[in-house]
Amino acid sequence: MEIASRVQAVSPSATLQITARAKSMRKSGIDVVNFGAGEPDFDTPQPIKEAAIKAINEGFTKYTPSSGILELKERIARKFKEENKIEYLPEQIIISCGAKHSIYNLIQVLIDKGDQVIIPSPYWLSYPEMVKLAQGKPVILETRQKDGFKIDIEKLKKKINAHTKLLILNSPSNPAGIVYTKEELQKIAQVCVENKLFVISDEIYEKIMFDNIEFSSLASLGKEIYDLTLTVNGMSKSFSMTGWRIGYFAGPKEIVSAVSNFQDHSTSCPSSISQKAALAAFDMDAAYYSSISAKFQERRDFIVSYLNEKLSEFVSFVKPQGAFYIFINVSKTKLSSLDFAKRFLEESYVAVIPGEPFGCDSWIRISFATSLEEIKKGLQRLELFLIKLKTERLTNS
């Protein structure tokens, strides 16, 4: 059987592979610490579950419009206005089967064969693969640890040419937890406006912020960048609704209309029940958001302290300002990120995600979407593993 060349070019997900192996080991009785998870460890809040049960009991179990129910679009428009200071009409919004689905649809609609898409590294590993599936060309914009993995504006300008169609921006970011300030976003917006460059602004982690840092949405920074921005978000991370599969995006009507047509002939509508659950999620109060950020910040602070106090000889990192990941430089071990992750899992029973598919092969990603008890256990194992690797290098030198 001949598989389509565009599909053959796509790499398998290292995140899912490592997570699957860790789950298999756990199932066989091994005490594995899972630092690989890309989802919150707390349950979906009860009011959200109750709204879904109510929808089922009332028979709201049929197809909805492909782009989502009007009631949810109106609620999302209200959310954008009140929280992000962006004015979107309901007809500028598409509900999808997760934020990942929204990004995939947008890339399929915006990118033609040969179009170039700028992706700052480290990046979420699915961005380049989605571009390849659209037969576009991912153009990786390298960032530096010493700059906090932030975009260098001059380097961004040099990456833009006649074939450049799109920039993908993720703040707070996966895997490094970086957050762009309003001033930094304004500089990026200026370059995009000058070059008529579309931007997918992936804001899925916007509610998980640390140190009282204020979140800013790119599309809120003026009419010109608003017209070029596709603002993507979803329910998975903020509400622990990863399995409910509800995401959404908002943008210019012409693009929204094209994505609506595309979605008509692919997935059709997202789950009717999940859409009703999402409505209830938006009614969670401010105390809920504060509590989840505080919980994740406590974990982040513990990891940062541990790395600084006990492991600074072996590793370095960029302190995350949002999301629930920390990206750690393990270059001193002389192992590739994949070899490090495989050995760490098989020898120390800790699952981490290699940095290679994120564009940084000397790094690993640790998720702190797990209990403090598990974090302590995992870091202790990391310390022993790093000492073991150092001993091996000295013995073999």
Beta strands, then each sheet from edge to edge (+ up, - down):
strand 1: 33-34
strand 2: 93-96
strand 3: 116-120
strand 4: 137-141
strand 5: 164-170
strand 6: 198-202
strand 7: 229-234
strand 8: 247-250
strand 9: 316-317
strand 10: 325-329
strand 11: 350-351
strand 12: 353-354
strand 13: 363-367
sheet 1: 1+ 11+
sheet 2: 2+ 8- 7+ 6+ 5+ 3+ 4+
sheet 3: 9+ 10- 13+ 12-
end
